[in-house]
Amino acid sequence: MKLDDAATHLEALGNPTRLKIYRALIRAGGAGMPVGRLQDKLKIAASTLSHHIKALVTVGLVTQVREGTTLVCHANYGVMRELLDFMVAECCCESAESGDARSAA
């Protein structure tokens, strides 16, 4: 994942309401969650929920599938894993370098 892509994903998740929505969808698992149930669960106005879901869909963190008359939202686990991998890819790599520098001194 590129830095700009990671920043875009993190920016979308930086809003508390969108983070609540995303976490609810993560907890829902592969079955996802119908928009109406998500609205009831989180006590969010329909127009507000729609606005925030659209932002998450736009950056690829959430997908939507119509099942008859029901719109079901799903967390995009592939994108979530890419973002998490990006965040931890270089974890502590400089601490190893600074340890080497201290040994050489």
C-alpha positions, 0 to 999 in steps of 0.5 A: 500500500502506498503512503497516500492510500494509507493516509486516505484510509486513515483519514476516513477512519478518523471520524468517530462516527465512521470508525463506529460504523466500520467497527460494527461491520468488522464485528459483523463478519463476512455476513455484513450488516443491513443498513437498517440494522446498522442504523438501529444498532448505532442510533444514527439518523439515516441521512447521517449514516448514508453520508458516512457509509458513502465516505467509507465506500469511496475509499474502499473500506466498505462494500455494499450489496443489494439483496432484494430490497435490503442494502447490506454493508460489508467491511472490506477485509482485504483493504483492512489487512493491507492497511494494518500490514502497512502500519506494522511493516516497519515496526521497530526497524529503526530501534535495531539500527540505533542498537547497531549504532550504539554497539559500534560506538 
